[in-house]
Structures are given as C-alpha cells and as structure tokens.
Amino acid sequence: MRLVTWNVNSLTARLDFVLDFLAARAPDIVCLQELKLTDDAFPHLAFEQAGFRALTHGQAQWNGVGVLVRRDVDPEPKIVATGLPGHESMGARLITVRAAGLSVTSAYVPNGKTLEHPDYQAKVAWLRGLDDYVERRVERGDAAIVAGDFNVVPEDIDSWDPAGHAGDIFHTAAEREGLSRLKDLGFVDLFRDKHPDLQAFSWWDYRAGAFHKRQGLRIDLVYGTERVRSRVRDASIDRDFRKKREGRTPSDHAPVIIDLEDT
C-alpha cells in the first residue's frame, strides 16, 4: 500500500499535477492540504475517473483538507470527523476517515506567520488541540495515520539553516512540543524512523531559487502508530513533483510517500 501526504497549494491551480501524480506514482491513499475550495466545488468527477473516492472538508479560498482513496483498495471509505473541536475559527484544517483498515487524518496546521502575530499563539493552541483530538479519538493499538503540513520543523536536521533559524517560526520549542506529544501518544515520524540521518526537505520557498539551492524545510510529516510503523518498507519525498512540468508552476511542497507492506 502506498500512502501520500501533499499540500497542493490550491487544487484548482494544481489539479493537473495531482492527476499526473496519481497516474505516475499509483498511490492508494492521499492526504491533501490547502485545497482552497468548497466541498461543492471539489472536482469529484476528475478523481472518480482516475479511480479514486475523495472525502473532503473544504473552505472557499483558504485552507481545506481531503483524503483520496483508491476505489479498488476501499470502495466505501467513511468520514469519521471534520474540523478540530474548539478551533473552528482557524478554518477547515482537519479530516479523519476510515479506509482500508486504517484511521487516516489529514491535517493542515496553521502557519503562525511570525512570533509576534496573534496567529502564532493560535497555532500553538491548535497543535495542543490536535494532540488532544488524537488522544481522545485514536486507540494506541489501532493502525492510525496522522499526516499533513504541520508547519513545524521537527529537528535541526530538518532545516537547511538550523543555526540561522534557531528560535524562528517553524523552529520554536513551543511548536515542537506539539510534535513531541504526538510521539508520547505512540505515534512515530515514519520518514525519520526510516531515515534517521538523512537531511531531506518537503517545502521550498518560491523565491530566490530556494529549491535549486536546496534551501528547504521538512514540514510535511506522516505519523503512524506502531501497527503502521511495523509495515513501513520505504519513505521518500518526491522532488520531481516540486519541479515545473511543461511550464506549469508546482506547489511549493513536494509529496511525501510512505510505502507499507500489505496486510
């Protein structure tokens, strides 16, 4: 089974990229973030024709999350919950579905903007809320995934310039605490678990040639419980889909791919 998380930075702008990815990489479950469209506007037909069911929690112009499930893997995936309780004012940023024997949560953590901006404290609170949600909703013995754009650099190795960015947004102790608590709840960073010493990034600024200079951050993460971790064969970041394709501008995020042994 191939599971993916990808912040597409507007599905309307990136639909061709996503459909190309589905055809080229043959994933089974895809967690999407930053759809930037409502559920009514979601292009369900395009994904049905590609062989997927789409379950979404959308929002006009901003945010929005979803999960794509290949129909031959699970023809009837179910939405378990949408939205993070108590944090509705931050927008449509969370969806949990049940598919192919997995609990799958696609999350889009607020950016936080700057340490001085009110959104930073809202981000830290949102991360605490996510931890509370996972603690209440997910059994430790379940096969569960929490994946998405966390807008947090877990460790120094995940930043292209950890010394220069020490204490900056995405790198603060308060943000990282939210990830630490996920670990305390029994979740493992599946990419880092597979590649403990590999520096690899999933996001690069559009400006100043950051992608080509390898000046990125690893902020797109896939966490899994032990029942998932024990099935991981490989974990990778697909830089090819961060590149322009036939003149089309990609998302500033690359897909993160986790390959699991079938049960």
C-alpha angles and dihedrals in degrees: 000000000000118000123187139185121199135169099212096187094223120358091212090059094039105037093114090050092052094047090047089051093050091052096043102041102029099215121184101207125021125188110205130195136188095028091162094203139088125258089251091055095047112121096237094159093059091054094043088055088051090054100259140118114218123210113188147181102195140180132192115261096342142058118342128157136205147169124225116205123190107239095225089054094051121351094192113039113173133218109235099181142344128206131018109271112244093013102074092125089070091064139239101335109137140051130168122197136177112229137153092353093307135111102225123190122186111199134184109194115206115262095230093212099217136350089253095050120096088235090069093065089042088054093051089048090048091054090051088049091052091053090050090048092051092047091053100038107035126065112218090229093054125101096248138165128196108187139162149083103326096176087218129109103222098203139000091262087064094063126072091219109022094165094050092046098041108141093007126126112293089023104064127120091236092057093045090051089070090058092045091056090053087058090049087055090058101266123134129205094240098200094049091043089057095040108030096171104029118113107212132152135213101189132049128177113250089228133084095011092285094159095054091043090053090237100148146124133232102228101135105089141178117206121189138180120244091268088061097038091057089059098050113121099169143353125201145159115232104223091173091074091054089063126088113267118206090335094310118133114239129215113274086241128072124218117261112216127203118186116203133191111249116249 
